[in-house]
Amino acid sequence: MKQSTFDITLKQPLIISQQAASAGPQQSLDYLPGSVLLGLVASRLYASLDSDSTWIIFHSGLVRFGDALPLHNNEIALPIPMCWHAFKGFRTNENNRLIADNI
């Protein structure tokens, strides 16, 4: 399987919603889902490709776009699940043990 990686630098702030729904509460993501990258490539290439190529690239599942995760000190930083977020000023660990009530 051939794999390519690249860096994305945002030129301005970007908010990606967890759901496509426009009604109800919205949560934002701290990474770019692969579906956003797929949509970007499709918007640029779909009309210029023949039907066989569009099927292979965008519909067959043979070409996949992974999530764009943030980098910190040139290392991939994984998004923190909401259950691990803590209020500012609260200690989250003591003697190398998590304080569950503060997370």
Secondary structure, 3 states (H helix, E strand, C coil): CCCCCCCCCCCCCCCCECCCCCCCCCCECCCECHHHHHHHHHHHHHHHCCHHHHHHHHHCCCCCCCCECCEECCEECCCCCHHHCCCCCCCCEECCEECHHHC
